[in-house]
Amino acid sequence: MIACTPEQCVCKGCGKDKAVIGYEQSEQLDVEPARYFVLVTRREKRVCRNCAEGVSAAPVPERIVDRC
């Protein structure tokens, strides 16, 4: 699981902590010698319950091939 950055955990509008509302999940085919598996990455999504600042998610990790 990848956590949001400290800046993403605080609302820019009111300064209060944002609540975790779920996770964004992606899957990619990965390989180890003679072993194939699916790597599941869960990124935290946060939102401020006090104002309508919007949803923010943890950054996407780098991939071997972009957009896959």
mmCIF file as Biopython writes it, N, C-alpha, C and O atoms, coordinates in Angstrom:
data_model
#
loop_
_atom_site.group_PDB
_atom_site.id
_atom_site.type_symbol
_atom_site.label_atom_id
_atom_site.label_alt_id
_atom_site.label_comp_id
_atom_site.label_asym_id
_atom_site.label_entity_id
_atom_site.label_seq_id
_atom_site.pdbx_PDB_ins_code
_atom_site.Cartn_x
_atom_site.Cartn_y
_atom_site.Cartn_z
_atom_site.occupancy
_atom_site.B_iso_or_equiv
_atom_site.auth_seq_id
_atom_site.auth_asym_id
_atom_site.pdbx_PDB_model_num
ATOM 1   N N  . MET A ? 1  ? 0.841   -1.164  0.000   1.0 0.0 1  A 1 
ATOM 2   C CA . MET A ? 1  ? 0.000   0.000   0.000   1.0 0.0 1  A 1 
ATOM 3   C C  . MET A ? 1  ? 0.893   1.236   0.000   1.0 0.0 1  A 1 
ATOM 4   O O  . MET A ? 1  ? 1.927   1.266   0.667   1.0 0.0 1  A 1 
ATOM 5   N N  . ILE A ? 2  ? 0.488   2.245   -0.748  1.0 0.0 2  A 1 
ATOM 6   C CA . ILE A ? 2  ? 1.221   3.494   -0.830  1.0 0.0 2  A 1 
ATOM 7   C C  . ILE A ? 2  ? 0.389   4.564   -0.134  1.0 0.0 2  A 1 
ATOM 8   O O  . ILE A ? 2  ? -0.764  4.793   -0.500  1.0 0.0 2  A 1 
ATOM 9   N N  . ALA A ? 3  ? 0.968   5.219   0.866   1.0 0.0 3  A 1 
ATOM 10  C CA . ALA A ? 3  ? 0.258   6.252   1.617   1.0 0.0 3  A 1 
ATOM 11  C C  . ALA A ? 3  ? 0.381   7.599   0.911   1.0 0.0 3  A 1 
ATOM 12  O O  . ALA A ? 3  ? 1.321   7.831   0.152   1.0 0.0 3  A 1 
ATOM 13  N N  . CYS A ? 4  ? -0.578  8.476   1.170   1.0 0.0 4  A 1 
ATOM 14  C CA . CYS A ? 4  ? -0.520  9.837   0.648   1.0 0.0 4  A 1 
ATOM 15  C C  . CYS A ? 4  ? 0.652   10.578  1.283   1.0 0.0 4  A 1 
ATOM 16  O O  . CYS A ? 4  ? 1.126   10.214  2.360   1.0 0.0 4  A 1 
ATOM 17  N N  . THR A ? 5  ? 1.107   11.615  0.602   1.0 0.0 5  A 1 
ATOM 18  C CA . THR A ? 5  ? 2.171   12.445  1.163   1.0 0.0 5  A 1 
ATOM 19  C C  . THR A ? 5  ? 1.588   13.268  2.310   1.0 0.0 5  A 1 
ATOM 20  O O  . THR A ? 5  ? 0.373   13.460  2.360   1.0 0.0 5  A 1 
ATOM 21  N N  . PRO A ? 6  ? 2.418   13.757  3.231   1.0 0.0 6  A 1 
ATOM 22  C CA . PRO A ? 6  ? 1.898   14.561  4.340   1.0 0.0 6  A 1 
ATOM 23  C C  . PRO A ? 6  ? 1.101   15.780  3.862   1.0 0.0 6  A 1 
ATOM 24  O O  . PRO A ? 6  ? 0.130   16.174  4.508   1.0 0.0 6  A 1 
ATOM 25  N N  . GLU A ? 7  ? 1.506   16.380  2.734   1.0 0.0 7  A 1 
ATOM 26  C CA . GLU A ? 7  ? 0.781   17.526  2.199   1.0 0.0 7  A 1 
ATOM 27  C C  . GLU A ? 7  ? -0.629  17.139  1.744   1.0 0.0 7  A 1 
ATOM 28  O O  . GLU A ? 7  ? -1.556  17.944  1.840   1.0 0.0 7  A 1 
ATOM 29  N N  . GLN A ? 8  ? -0.791  15.910  1.252   1.0 0.0 8  A 1 
ATOM 30  C CA . GLN A ? 8  ? -2.093  15.451  0.779   1.0 0.0 8  A 1 
ATOM 31  C C  . GLN A ? 8  ? -3.025  15.074  1.934   1.0 0.0 8  A 1 
ATOM 32  O O  . GLN A ? 8  ? -4.233  14.947  1.732   1.0 0.0 8  A 1 
ATOM 33  N N  . CYS A ? 9  ? -2.482  14.897  3.132   1.0 0.0 9  A 1 
ATOM 34  C CA . CYS A ? 9  ? -3.286  14.495  4.290   1.0 0.0 9  A 1 
ATOM 35  C C  . CYS A ? 9  ? -3.967  15.675  4.971   1.0 0.0 9  A 1 
ATOM 36  O O  . CYS A ? 9  ? -4.833  15.478  5.824   1.0 0.0 9  A 1 
ATOM 37  N N  . VAL A ? 10 ? -3.589  16.896  4.608   1.0 0.0 10 A 1 
ATOM 38  C CA . VAL A ? 10 ? -4.152  18.093  5.229   1.0 0.0 10 A 1 
ATOM 39  C C  . VAL A ? 10 ? -4.908  18.895  4.173   1.0 0.0 10 A 1 
ATOM 40  O O  . VAL A ? 10 ? -4.402  19.100  3.071   1.0 0.0 10 A 1 
ATOM 41  N N  . CYS A ? 11 ? -6.120  19.349  4.505   1.0 0.0 11 A 1 
ATOM 42  C CA . CYS A ? 11 ? -6.949  20.115  3.584   1.0 0.0 11 A 1 
ATOM 43  C C  . CYS A ? 11 ? -6.341  21.501  3.364   1.0 0.0 11 A 1 
ATOM 44  O O  . CYS A ? 11 ? -6.001  22.193  4.324   1.0 0.0 11 A 1 
ATOM 45  N N  . LYS A ? 12 ? -6.207  21.902  2.108   1.0 0.0 12 A 1 
ATOM 46  C CA . LYS A ? 12 ? -5.681  23.229  1.773   1.0 0.0 12 A 1 
ATOM 47  C C  . LYS A ? 12 ? -6.684  24.321  2.127   1.0 0.0 12 A 1 
ATOM 48  O O  . LYS A ? 12 ? -6.287  25.452  2.408   1.0 0.0 12 A 1 
ATOM 49  N N  . GLY A ? 13 ? -7.966  24.003  2.117   1.0 0.0 13 A 1 
ATOM 50  C CA . GLY A ? 13 ? -9.005  24.989  2.365   1.0 0.0 13 A 1 
ATOM 51  C C  . GLY A ? 13 ? -9.163  25.363  3.832   1.0 0.0 13 A 1 
ATOM 52  O O  . GLY A ? 13 ? -9.244  26.545  4.166   1.0 0.0 13 A 1 
ATOM 53  N N  . CYS A ? 14 ? -9.208  24.348  4.726   1.0 0.0 14 A 1 
ATOM 54  C CA . CYS A ? 14 ? -9.476  24.632  6.139   1.0 0.0 14 A 1 
ATOM 55  C C  . CYS A ? 14 ? -8.345  24.216  7.071   1.0 0.0 14 A 1 
ATOM 56  O O  . CYS A ? 14 ? -8.354  24.587  8.245   1.0 0.0 14 A 1 
ATOM 57  N N  . GLY A ? 15 ? -7.363  23.450  6.573   1.0 0.0 15 A 1 
ATOM 58  C CA . GLY A ? 15 ? -6.216  23.056  7.392   1.0 0.0 15 A 1 
ATOM 59  C C  . GLY A ? 15 ? -6.425  21.829  8.253   1.0 0.0 15 A 1 
ATOM 60  O O  . GLY A ? 15 ? -5.514  21.437  8.982   1.0 0.0 15 A 1 
ATOM 61  N N  . LYS A ? 16 ? -7.597  21.206  8.195   1.0 0.0 16 A 1 
ATOM 62  C CA . LYS A ? 16 ? -7.859  20.011  9.003   1.0 0.0 16 A 1 
ATOM 63  C C  . LYS A ? 16 ? -7.393  18.760  8.276   1.0 0.0 16 A 1 
ATOM 64  O O  . LYS A ? 16 ? -7.202  18.766  7.060   1.0 0.0 16 A 1 
ATOM 65  N N  . ASP A ? 17 ? -7.210  17.667  9.053   1.0 0.0 17 A 1 
ATOM 66  C CA . ASP A ? 17 ? -6.794  16.393  8.466   1.0 0.0 17 A 1 
ATOM 67  C C  . ASP A ? 17 ? -7.893  15.835  7.570   1.0 0.0 17 A 1 
ATOM 68  O O  . ASP A ? 17 ? -9.077  15.921  7.897   1.0 0.0 17 A 1 
ATOM 69  N N  . LYS A ? 18 ? -7.489  15.259  6.429   1.0 0.0 18 A 1 
ATOM 70  C CA . LYS A ? 18 ? -8.428  14.596  5.529   1.0 0.0 18 A 1 
ATOM 71  C C  . LYS A ? 18 ? -8.621  13.157  5.993   1.0 0.0 18 A 1 
ATOM 72  O O  . LYS A ? 18 ? -7.703  12.558  6.552   1.0 0.0 18 A 1 
ATOM 73  N N  . ALA A ? 19 ? -9.796  12.605  5.767   1.0 0.0 19 A 1 
ATOM 74  C CA . ALA A ? 19 ? -10.122 11.231  6.129   1.0 0.0 19 A 1 
ATOM 75  C C  . ALA A ? 19 ? -9.847  10.310  4.942   1.0 0.0 19 A 1 
ATOM 76  O O  . ALA A ? 19 ? -10.020 10.708  3.790   1.0 0.0 19 A 1 
ATOM 77  N N  . VAL A ? 20 ? -9.420  9.082   5.222   1.0 0.0 20 A 1 
ATOM 78  C CA . VAL A ? 20 ? -9.248  8.072   4.171   1.0 0.0 20 A 1 
ATOM 79  C C  . VAL A ? 20 ? -10.631 7.586   3.776   1.0 0.0 20 A 1 
ATOM 80  O O  . VAL A ? 20 ? -11.396 7.137   4.630   1.0 0.0 20 A 1 
ATOM 81  N N  . ILE A ? 21 ? -10.964 7.670   2.478   1.0 0.0 21 A 1 
ATOM 82  C CA . ILE A ? 21 ? -12.293 7.244   2.015   1.0 0.0 21 A 1 
ATOM 83  C C  . ILE A ? 21 ? -12.225 5.972   1.172   1.0 0.0 21 A 1 
ATOM 84  O O  . ILE A ? 21 ? -13.258 5.463   0.737   1.0 0.0 21 A 1 
ATOM 85  N N  . GLY A ? 22 ? -11.033 5.464   0.942   1.0 0.0 22 A 1 
ATOM 86  C CA . GLY A ? 22 ? -10.894 4.253   0.151   1.0 0.0 22 A 1 
ATOM 87  C C  . GLY A ? 22 ? -9.520  4.174   -0.464  1.0 0.0 22 A 1 
ATOM 88  O O  . GLY A ? 22 ? -8.594  4.874   -0.053  1.0 0.0 22 A 1 
ATOM 89  N N  . TYR A ? 23 ? -9.398  3.314   -1.451  1.0 0.0 23 A 1 
ATOM 90  C CA . TYR A ? 23 ? -8.122  3.078   -2.116  1.0 0.0 23 A 1 
ATOM 91  C C  . TYR A ? 23 ? -8.332  2.974   -3.610  1.0 0.0 23 A 1 
ATOM 92  O O  . TYR A ? 23 ? -9.366  2.490   -4.071  1.0 0.0 23 A 1 
ATOM 93  N N  . GLU A ? 24 ? -7.359  3.425   -4.354  1.0 0.0 24 A 1 
ATOM 94  C CA . GLU A ? 24 ? -7.339  3.265   -5.798  1.0 0.0 24 A 1 
ATOM 95  C C  . GLU A ? 24 ? -6.429  2.076   -6.068  1.0 0.0 24 A 1 
ATOM 96  O O  . GLU A ? 24 ? -5.286  2.060   -5.611  1.0 0.0 24 A 1 
ATOM 97  N N  . GLN A ? 25 ? -6.911  1.092   -6.793  1.0 0.0 25 A 1 
ATOM 98  C CA . GLN A ? 25 ? -6.163  -0.142  -6.988  1.0 0.0 25 A 1 
ATOM 99  C C  . GLN A ? 25 ? -5.837  -0.346  -8.459  1.0 0.0 25 A 1 
ATOM 100 O O  . GLN A ? 25 ? -6.680  -0.121  -9.327  1.0 0.0 25 A 1 
ATOM 101 N N  . SER A ? 26 ? -4.621  -0.768  -8.731  1.0 0.0 26 A 1 
ATOM 102 C CA . SER A ? 26 ? -4.234  -1.102  -10.098 1.0 0.0 26 A 1 
ATOM 103 C C  . SER A ? 26 ? -3.470  -2.418  -10.073 1.0 0.0 26 A 1 
ATOM 104 O O  . SER A ? 26 ? -2.882  -2.794  -9.059  1.0 0.0 26 A 1 
ATOM 105 N N  . GLU A ? 27 ? -3.491  -3.099  -11.188 1.0 0.0 27 A 1 
ATOM 106 C CA . GLU A ? 27 ? -2.785  -4.376  -11.308 1.0 0.0 27 A 1 
ATOM 107 C C  . GLU A ? 27 ? -1.912  -4.336  -12.539 1.0 0.0 27 A 1 
ATOM 108 O O  . GLU A ? 27 ? -2.261  -3.708  -13.538 1.0 0.0 27 A 1 
ATOM 109 N N  . GLN A ? 28 ? -0.769  -5.009  -12.468 1.0 0.0 28 A 1 
ATOM 110 C CA . GLN A ? 28 ? 0.120   -5.104  -13.621 1.0 0.0 28 A 1 
ATOM 111 C C  . GLN A ? 28 ? 0.793   -6.464  -13.587 1.0 0.0 28 A 1 
ATOM 112 O O  . GLN A ? 28 ? 1.043   -7.028  -12.522 1.0 0.0 28 A 1 
ATOM 113 N N  . LEU A ? 29 ? 1.076   -6.966  -14.747 1.0 0.0 29 A 1 
ATOM 114 C CA . LEU A ? 29 ? 1.779   -8.233  -14.848 1.0 0.0 29 A 1 
ATOM 115 C C  . LEU A ? 29 ? 3.242   -7.982  -14.550 1.0 0.0 29 A 1 
ATOM 116 O O  . LEU A ? 29 ? 3.849   -7.075  -15.120 1.0 0.0 29 A 1 
ATOM 117 N N  . ASP A ? 30 ? 3.806   -8.770  -13.670 1.0 0.0 30 A 1 
ATOM 118 C CA . ASP A ? 30 ? 5.205   -8.630  -13.294 1.0 0.0 30 A 1 
ATOM 119 C C  . ASP A ? 30 ? 5.852   -10.002 -13.444 1.0 0.0 30 A 1 
ATOM 120 O O  . ASP A ? 30 ? 5.152   -11.009 -13.552 1.0 0.0 30 A 1 
ATOM 121 N N  . VAL A ? 31 ? 7.158   -10.048 -13.450 1.0 0.0 31 A 1 
ATOM 122 C CA . VAL A ? 31 ? 7.842   -11.324 -13.654 1.0 0.0 31 A 1 
ATOM 123 C C  . VAL A ? 31 ? 9.086   -11.409 -12.784 1.0 0.0 31 A 1 
ATOM 124 O O  . VAL A ? 31 ? 9.819   -10.437 -12.605 1.0 0.0 31 A 1 
ATOM 125 N N  . GLU A ? 32 ? 9.295   -12.590 -12.259 1.0 0.0 32 A 1 
ATOM 126 C CA . GLU A ? 32 ? 10.553  -12.978 -11.650 1.0 0.0 32 A 1 
ATOM 127 C C  . GLU A ? 32 ? 11.015  -14.160 -12.484 1.0 0.0 32 A 1 
ATOM 128 O O  . GLU A ? 32 ? 10.179  -14.818 -13.104 1.0 0.0 32 A 1 
ATOM 129 N N  . PRO A ? 33 ? 12.298  -14.459 -12.529 1.0 0.0 33 A 1 
ATOM 130 C CA . PRO A ? 33 ? 12.756  -15.575 -13.351 1.0 0.0 33 A 1 
ATOM 131 C C  . PRO A ? 33 ? 11.905  -16.836 -13.119 1.0 0.0 33 A 1 
ATOM 132 O O  . PRO A ? 33 ? 11.817  -17.359 -12.008 1.0 0.0 33 A 1 
ATOM 133 N N  . ALA A ? 34 ? 11.289  -17.295 -14.204 1.0 0.0 34 A 1 
ATOM 134 C CA . ALA A ? 34 ? 10.458  -18.508 -14.213 1.0 0.0 34 A 1 
ATOM 135 C C  . ALA A ? 34 ? 9.236   -18.406 -13.304 1.0 0.0 34 A 1 
ATOM 136 O O  . ALA A ? 34 ? 8.695   -19.423 -12.870 1.0 0.0 34 A 1 
ATOM 137 N N  . ARG A ? 35 ? 8.803   -17.188 -13.018 1.0 0.0 35 A 1 
ATOM 138 C CA . ARG A ? 35 ? 7.608   -17.019 -12.189 1.0 0.0 35 A 1 
ATOM 139 C C  . ARG A ? 35 ? 6.871   -15.759 -12.615 1.0 0.0 35 A 1 
ATOM 140 O O  . ARG A ? 35 ? 7.443   -14.669 -12.585 1.0 0.0 35 A 1 
ATOM 141 N N  . TYR A ? 36 ? 5.611   -15.894 -13.009 1.0 0.0 36 A 1 
ATOM 142 C CA . TYR A ? 36 ? 4.777   -14.754 -13.373 1.0 0.0 36 A 1 
ATOM 143 C C  . TYR A ? 36 ? 3.765   -14.526 -12.255 1.0 0.0 36 A 1 
ATOM 144 O O  . TYR A ? 36 ? 3.261   -15.475 -11.653 1.0 0.0 36 A 1 
ATOM 145 N N  . PHE A ? 37 ? 3.481   -13.270 -11.990 1.0 0.0 37 A 1 
ATOM 146 C CA . PHE A ? 37 ? 2.497   -12.948 -10.968 1.0 0.0 37 A 1 
ATOM 147 C C  . PHE A ? 37 ? 1.920   -11.565 -11.250 1.0 0.0 37 A 1 
ATOM 148 O O  . PHE A ? 37 ? 2.483   -10.787 -12.021 1.0 0.0 37 A 1 
ATOM 149 N N  . VAL A ? 38 ? 0.806   -11.279 -10.623 1.0 0.0 38 A 1 
ATOM 150 C CA . VAL A ? 38 ? 0.171   -9.976  -10.766 1.0 0.0 38 A 1 
ATOM 151 C C  . VAL A ? 38 ? 0.497   -9.167  -9.510  1.0 0.0 38 A 1 
ATOM 152 O O  . VAL A ? 38 ? 0.219   -9.596  -8.390  1.0 0.0 38 A 1 
ATOM 153 N N  . LEU A ? 39 ? 1.081   -8.012  -9.712  1.0 0.0 39 A 1 
ATOM 154 C CA . LEU A ? 39 ? 1.424   -7.115  -8.619  1.0 0.0 39 A 1 
ATOM 155 C C  . LEU A ? 39 ? 0.262   -6.144  -8.417  1.0 0.0 39 A 1 
ATOM 156 O O  . LEU A ? 39 ? -0.078  -5.386  -9.325  1.0 0.0 39 A 1 
ATOM 157 N N  . VAL A ? 40 ? -0.344  -6.164  -7.235  1.0 0.0 40 A 1 
ATOM 158 C CA . VAL A ? 40 ? -1.473  -5.288  -6.924  1.0 0.0 40 A 1 
ATOM 159 C C  . VAL A ? 40 ? -0.953  -4.118  -6.099  1.0 0.0 40 A 1 
ATOM 160 O O  . VAL A ? 40 ? -0.293  -4.315  -5.079  1.0 0.0 40 A 1 
ATOM 161 N N  . THR A ? 41 ? -1.252  -2.900  -6.542  1.0 0.0 41 A 1 
ATOM 162 C CA . THR A ? 41 ? -0.842  -1.687  -5.836  1.0 0.0 41 A 1 
ATOM 163 C C  . THR A ? 41 ? -2.089  -0.954  -5.370  1.0 0.0 41 A 1 
ATOM 164 O O  . THR A ? 41 ? -2.961  -0.638  -6.179  1.0 0.0 41 A 1 
ATOM 165 N N  . ARG A ? 42 ? -2.182  -0.680  -4.065  1.0 0.0 42 A 1 
ATOM 166 C CA . ARG A ? 42 ? -3.310  0.066   -3.513  1.0 0.0 42 A 1 
ATOM 167 C C  . ARG A ? 42 ? -2.792  1.420   -3.059  1.0 0.0 42 A 1 
ATOM 168 O O  . ARG A ? 42 ? -1.903  1.509   -2.212  1.0 0.0 42 A 1 
ATOM 169 N N  . ARG A ? 43 ? -3.374  2.497   -3.646  1.0 0.0 43 A 1 
ATOM 170 C CA . ARG A ? 43 ? -2.977  3.857   -3.280  1.0 0.0 43 A 1 
ATOM 171 C C  . ARG A ? 43 ? -4.092  4.504   -2.465  1.0 0.0 43 A 1 
ATOM 172 O O  . ARG A ? 43 ? -5.263  4.450   -2.840  1.0 0.0 43 A 1 
ATOM 173 N N  . GLU A ? 44 ? -3.714  5.114   -1.349  1.0 0.0 44 A 1 
ATOM 174 C CA . GLU A ? 44 ? -4.661  5.771   -0.475  1.0 0.0 44 A 1 
ATOM 175 C C  . GLU A ? 44 ? -5.355  6.933   -1.178  1.0 0.0 44 A 1 
ATOM 176 O O  . GLU A ? 44 ? -4.721  7.683   -1.920  1.0 0.0 44 A 1 
ATOM 177 N N  . LYS A ? 45 ? -6.662  7.082   -0.941  1.0 0.0 45 A 1 
ATOM 178 C CA . LYS A ? 45 ? -7.413  8.240   -1.419  1.0 0.0 45 A 1 
ATOM 179 C C  . LYS A ? 45 ? -7.955  8.953   -0.186  1.0 0.0 45 A 1 
ATOM 180 O O  . LYS A ? 45 ? -8.494  8.317   0.720   1.0 0.0 45 A 1 
ATOM 181 N N  . ARG A ? 46 ? -7.810  10.282  -0.155  1.0 0.0 46 A 1 
ATOM 182 C CA . ARG A ? 46 ? -8.258  11.059  1.000   1.0 0.0 46 A 1 
ATOM 183 C C  . ARG A ? 46 ? -9.153  12.215  0.566   1.0 0.0 46 A 1 
ATOM 184 O O  . ARG A ? 46 ? -9.054  12.720  -0.552  1.0 0.0 46 A 1 
ATOM 185 N N  . VAL A ? 47 ? -10.037 12.621  1.493   1.0 0.0 47 A 1 
ATOM 186 C CA . VAL A ? 47 ? -10.937 13.752  1.250   1.0 0.0 47 A 1 
ATOM 187 C C  . VAL A ? 47 ? -11.164 14.467  2.576   1.0 0.0 47 A 1 
ATOM 188 O O  . VAL A ? 47 ? -11.149 13.843  3.636   1.0 0.0 47 A 1 
ATOM 189 N N  . CYS A ? 48 ? -11.374 15.775  2.510   1.0 0.0 48 A 1 
ATOM 190 C CA . CYS A ? 48 ? -11.700 16.563  3.704   1.0 0.0 48 A 1 
ATOM 191 C C  . CYS A ? 48 ? -13.208 16.478  3.924   1.0 0.0 48 A 1 
ATOM 192 O O  . CYS A ? 48 ? -13.990 16.729  3.007   1.0 0.0 48 A 1 
ATOM 193 N N  . ARG A ? 49 ? -13.606 16.127  5.125   1.0 0.0 49 A 1 
ATOM 194 C CA . ARG A ? 49 ? -15.038 16.016  5.445   1.0 0.0 49 A 1 
ATOM 195 C C  . ARG A ? 49 ? -15.641 17.375  5.819   1.0 0.0 49 A 1 
ATOM 196 O O  . ARG A ? 49 ? -16.852 17.487  6.007   1.0 0.0 49 A 1 
ATOM 197 N N  . ASN A ? 50 ? -14.782 18.419  5.929   1.0 0.0 50 A 1 
ATOM 198 C CA . ASN A ? 50 ? -15.282 19.724  6.362   1.0 0.0 50 A 1 
ATOM 199 C C  . ASN A ? 50 ? -15.566 20.682  5.214   1.0 0.0 50 A 1 
ATOM 200 O O  . ASN A ? 50 ? -16.373 21.598  5.370   1.0 0.0 50 A 1 
ATOM 201 N N  . CYS A ? 51 ? -14.930 20.498  4.076   1.0 0.0 51 A 1 
ATOM 202 C CA . CYS A ? 51 ? -15.166 21.406  2.956   1.0 0.0 51 A 1 
ATOM 203 C C  . CYS A ? 51 ? -15.087 20.621  1.645   1.0 0.0 51 A 1 
ATOM 204 O O  . CYS A ? 51 ? -14.756 19.435  1.663   1.0 0.0 51 A 1 
ATOM 205 N N  . ALA A ? 52 ? -15.376 21.236  0.546   1.0 0.0 52 A 1 
ATOM 206 C CA . ALA A ? 52 ? -15.423 20.551  -0.747  1.0 0.0 52 A 1 
ATOM 207 C C  . ALA A ? 52 ? -14.133 20.767  -1.530  1.0 0.0 52 A 1 
ATOM 208 O O  . ALA A ? 52 ? -14.173 21.201  -2.681  1.0 0.0 52 A 1 
ATOM 209 N N  . GLU A ? 53 ? -12.996 20.469  -0.917  1.0 0.0 53 A 1 
ATOM 210 C CA . GLU A ? 53 ? -11.695 20.672  -1.568  1.0 0.0 53 A 1 
ATOM 211 C C  . GLU A ? 53 ? -11.428 19.612  -2.637  1.0 0.0 53 A 1 
ATOM 212 O O  . GLU A ? 53 ? -10.650 19.869  -3.555  1.0 0.0 53 A 1 
ATOM 213 N N  . GLY A ? 54 ? -12.040 18.440  -2.552  1.0 0.0 54 A 1 
ATOM 214 C CA . GLY A ? 54 ? -11.841 17.395  -3.559  1.0 0.0 54 A 1 
ATOM 215 C C  . GLY A ? 54 ? -11.059 16.226  -3.003  1.0 0.0 54 A 1 
ATOM 216 O O  . GLY A ? 54 ? -10.608 16.245  -1.857  1.0 0.0 54 A 1 
ATOM 217 N N  . VAL A ? 55 ? -10.907 15.211  -3.828  1.0 0.0 55 A 1 
ATOM 218 C CA . VAL A ? 55 ? -10.229 13.976  -3.450  1.0 0.0 55 A 1 
ATOM 219 C C  . VAL A ? 55 ? -8.785  14.019  -3.939  1.0 0.0 55 A 1 
ATOM 220 O O  . VAL A ? 55 ? -8.510  14.481  -5.046  1.0 0.0 55 A 1 
ATOM 221 N N  . SER A ? 56 ? -7.861  13.534  -3.101  1.0 0.0 56 A 1 
ATOM 222 C CA . SER A ? 56 ? -6.467  13.410  -3.523  1.0 0.0 56 A 1 
ATOM 223 C C  . SER A ? 56 ? -6.037  11.967  -3.306  1.0 0.0 56 A 1 
ATOM 224 O O  . SER A ? 56 ? -6.535  11.294  -2.403  1.0 0.0 56 A 1 
ATOM 225 N N  . ALA A ? 57 ? -5.115  11.495  -4.132  1.0 0.0 57 A 1 
ATOM 226 C CA . ALA A ? 57 ? -4.636  10.116  -4.049  1.0 0.0 57 A 1 
ATOM 227 C C  . ALA A ? 57 ? -3.122  10.110  -3.978  1.0 0.0 57 A 1 
ATOM 228 O O  . ALA A ? 57 ? -2.462  11.032  -4.459  1.0 0.0 57 A 1 
ATOM 229 N N  . ALA A ? 58 ? -2.577  9.068   -3.375  1.0 0.0 58 A 1 
ATOM 230 C CA . ALA A ? 58 ? -1.126  8.904   -3.276  1.0 0.0 58 A 1 
ATOM 231 C C  . ALA A ? 58 ? -0.537  8.823   -4.683  1.0 0.0 58 A 1 
ATOM 232 O O  . ALA A ? 58 ? -1.219  8.390   -5.612  1.0 0.0 58 A 1 
ATOM 233 N N  . PRO A ? 59 ? 0.717   9.232   -4.851  1.0 0.0 59 A 1 
ATOM 234 C CA . PRO A ? 59 ? 1.331   9.223   -6.180  1.0 0.0 59 A 1 
ATOM 235 C C  . PRO A ? 59 ? 1.475   7.806   -6.746  1.0 0.0 59 A 1 
ATOM 236 O O  . PRO A ? 59 ? 1.610   6.834   -6.003  1.0 0.0 59 A 1 
ATOM 237 N N  . VAL A ? 60 ? 1.443   7.717   -8.059  1.0 0.0 60 A 1 
ATOM 238 C CA . VAL A ? 60 ? 1.587   6.447   -8.763  1.0 0.0 60 A 1 
ATOM 239 C C  . VAL A ? 60 ? 3.075   6.068   -8.798  1.0 0.0 60 A 1 
ATOM 240 O O  . VAL A ? 60 ? 3.915   6.908   -9.123  1.0 0.0 60 A 1 
ATOM 241 N N  . PRO A ? 61 ? 3.408   4.816   -8.466  1.0 0.0 61 A 1 
ATOM 242 C CA . PRO A ? 61 ? 4.812   4.406   -8.524  1.0 0.0 61 A 1 
ATOM 243 C C  . PRO A ? 61 ? 5.294   4.329   -9.969  1.0 0.0 61 A 1 
ATOM 244 O O  . PRO A ? 61 ? 4.494   4.168   -10.891 1.0 0.0 61 A 1 
ATOM 245 N N  . GLU A ? 62 ? 6.596   4.445   -10.160 1.0 0.0 62 A 1 
ATOM 246 C CA . GLU A ? 62 ? 7.154   4.333   -11.516 1.0 0.0 62 A 1 
ATOM 247 C C  . GLU A ? 62 ? 6.960   2.915   -12.027 1.0 0.0 62 A 1 
ATOM 248 O O  . GLU A ? 62 ? 6.969   1.951   -11.261 1.0 0.0 62 A 1 
ATOM 249 N N  . ARG A ? 63 ? 6.783   2.808   -13.345 1.0 0.0 63 A 1 
ATOM 250 C CA . ARG A ? 63 ? 6.573   1.500   -13.984 1.0 0.0 63 A 1 
ATOM 251 C C  . ARG A ? 63 ? 7.622   1.290   -15.058 1.0 0.0 63 A 1 
ATOM 252 O O  . ARG A ? 63 ? 8.209   2.250   -15.556 1.0 0.0 63 A 1 
ATOM 253 N N  . ILE A ? 64 ? 7.856   0.053   -15.411 1.0 0.0 64 A 1 
ATOM 254 C CA . ILE A ? 64 ? 8.825   -0.275  -16.462 1.0 0.0 64 A 1 
ATOM 255 C C  . ILE A ? 64 ? 8.360   0.317   -17.794 1.0 0.0 64 A 1 
ATOM 256 O O  . ILE A ? 64 ? 9.148   0.906   -18.534 1.0 0.0 64 A 1 
ATOM 257 N N  . VAL A ? 65 ? 7.062   0.151   -18.086 1.0 0.0 65 A 1 
ATOM 258 C CA . VAL A ? 65 ? 6.467   0.686   -19.299 1.0 0.0 65 A 1 
ATOM 259 C C  . VAL A ? 65 ? 5.376   1.657   -18.880 1.0 0.0 65 A 1 
ATOM 260 O O  . VAL A ? 65 ? 4.501   1.293   -18.094 1.0 0.0 65 A 1 
ATOM 261 N N  . ASP A ? 66 ? 5.408   2.903   -19.395 1.0 0.0 66 A 1 
ATOM 262 C CA . ASP A ? 66 ? 4.426   3.901   -19.028 1.0 0.0 66 A 1 
ATOM 263 C C  . ASP A ? 66 ? 3.031   3.492   -19.464 1.0 0.0 66 A 1 
ATOM 264 O O  . ASP A ? 66 ? 2.854   2.846   -20.497 1.0 0.0 66 A 1 
ATOM 265 N N  . ARG A ? 67 ? 2.033   3.879   -18.657 1.0 0.0 67 A 1 
ATOM 266 C CA . ARG A ? 67 ? 0.622   3.705   -18.963 1.0 0.0 67 A 1 
ATOM 267 C C  . ARG A ? 67 ? 0.217   2.253   -19.212 1.0 0.0 67 A 1 
ATOM 268 O O  . ARG A ? 67 ? -0.593  1.969   -20.094 1.0 0.0 67 A 1 
ATOM 269 N N  . CYS A ? 68 ? 0.776   1.357   -18.444 1.0 0.0 68 A 1 
ATOM 270 C CA . CYS A ? 68 ? 0.348   -0.049  -18.586 1.0 0.0 68 A 1 
ATOM 271 C C  . CYS A ? 68 ? -0.085  -0.609  -17.261 1.0 0.0 68 A 1 
ATOM 272 O O  . CYS A ? 68 ? -0.476  -1.773  -17.182 1.0 0.0 68 A 1 
#
